[in-house]
Amino acid sequence: MKWFDYAAPKTLSEALALLAAHPGARMLAGGTDLLVQMRAGRKPADLIIDIKNIAELNELRYERASGLTLGAAVACYRIYGDAAVSRAYPSLHQVASLIGGTQIQGRASIGGNLCNAAPSADSIPLLIALGATCRIAGAGGERVARVEEFCTAPGKNILAAGELLVSMHVPAPRPGSGASYLRFIPRNEMDIAVAGAGVAVELENGKFRSARIALSSVAPTPLFVREAGDWLTGKPVNGESIAGAAEIAKAAAKPITDMRGTKEYRRHLCSVLTRRALETAVRRAQEVQ
Ligand SMILES: Cc1cc2nc3c(=O)[nH]c(=O)nc-3n(C[C@H](O)[C@H](O)[C@H](O)COP(=O)(O)OP(=O)(O)OC[C@H]3O[C@@H](n4cnc5c(N)ncnc54)[C@H](O)[C@@H]3O)c2cc1C
């Protein structure tokens, strides 16, 4: 690995000033993607800005009325270790506990998972399904973007030069709501998803009031299948409705064939995983009604 400078700013404004002065600098959250990519020569950098000491990026705050603020550098173990967050968002607890293994979860952040913008990133379909937004800061001020707009190509995102991700906001769970993420990997853990499905539903009087469905590993970016969720709206909560949405998700997938699976297999997985994730989300929603 080539030499690089290292800075560990304590404030957001300090980090933004460093970023403005060094456009080629890279952010280090947990480093579980970045260091691997730097070692492989895929992400050269002259300056690494460690963002773990900045208060806003380490905020993990859940409020019943306003929802969850998840700082971009918050490591996965803090999410599943927080009883209130785990109770309010069991699906987030689920995703934070399946990224890598225990050692990876001690460092890896959901913000890093999102900024790395891998089509296979496990947290992104769930964040999309939950309707999460991103707080982005740069020298010119701040802006907010929806997670489904964030990834633009494999490894690419909407952050402009000089911008960084501060935090994500997940809306407060409404009564009758539930969510889930399921992936298929050939091993039990420490593998990249062949396909994954993140879903969130809201139920009312035995019908779907709303639903959001997103997929991983079946397109160049995590794929929001808006039409599958819209199709469920107003339909009765039963196996037939769920199977219909799963078929729409399958039809929306644009997978490739690679060493992990053929495109036909991945499409099949989209249907199975969406159906099973919806069944879990419905069960969770019925438990909190
Ligand atoms: C053994 C192993 C197992 C893994 N298993 C999984 C898995 O099961 N599922 C999965 O999805 N991933 C997995 N990963 C990949 C990785 O752990 C995750 O993507 C993780 O969430 C990345 O978070 P991080 O904090 O380590 O990010 P980092 O490596 O610190 O950063 C990732 C990228 O985002 C940029 N970045 C980070 N934070 C910001 C910010 N706030 N603003 C702007 N840019 C930023 C960095 O510059 C870098 O380019 C695995 C990796 C390893 C090594």
The ligand as an ORCA input file, in Angstrom:
! r2SCAN-3c Opt
* xyz 0 1
  C     -14.835    -10.016      5.973
  C     -15.848     -9.027      5.451
  C     -17.185     -9.371      5.468
  C     -18.148     -8.475      4.978
  N     -19.474     -8.830      4.992
  C     -20.408     -7.998      4.489
  C     -21.777     -8.369      4.473
  O     -22.165     -9.442      4.946
  N     -22.671     -7.498      3.930
  C     -22.281     -6.293      3.422
  O     -23.142     -5.546      2.929
  N     -20.987     -5.907      3.445
  C     -20.044     -6.726      3.958
  N     -18.719     -6.345      3.976
  C     -18.335     -5.034      3.469
  C     -18.200     -3.941      4.570
  O     -17.929     -4.510      5.819
  C     -19.504     -3.124      4.675
  O     -19.805     -2.516      3.435
  C     -19.413     -2.052      5.789
  O     -20.712     -1.680      6.162
  C     -18.596     -0.829      5.390
  O     -18.598      0.067      6.477
  P     -17.265      0.779      6.998
  O     -17.661      1.642      8.126
  O     -16.203     -0.219      7.285
  O     -16.894      1.629      5.709
  P     -15.462      2.172      5.209
  O     -14.661      1.041      4.685
  O     -14.841      3.021      6.247
  O     -15.967      3.111      4.006
  C     -16.547      2.565      2.843
  C     -16.518      3.617      1.717
  O     -17.381      4.691      2.033
  C     -16.658      5.922      2.169
  N     -17.249      6.576      3.332
  C     -17.407      6.046      4.565
  N     -18.088      6.894      5.349
  C     -18.359      7.992      4.603
  C     -19.039      9.215      4.864
  N     -19.593      9.468      6.055
  N     -19.146     10.114      3.855
  C     -18.606      9.856      2.641
  N     -17.940      8.716      2.341
  C     -17.811      7.792      3.314
  C     -15.202      5.509      2.363
  O     -14.298      6.519      1.909
  C     -15.135      4.248      1.525
  O     -14.992      4.584      0.159
  C     -17.738     -7.217      4.468
  C     -16.377     -6.859      4.483
  C     -15.438     -7.742      4.979
  C     -13.987     -7.341      4.992
*
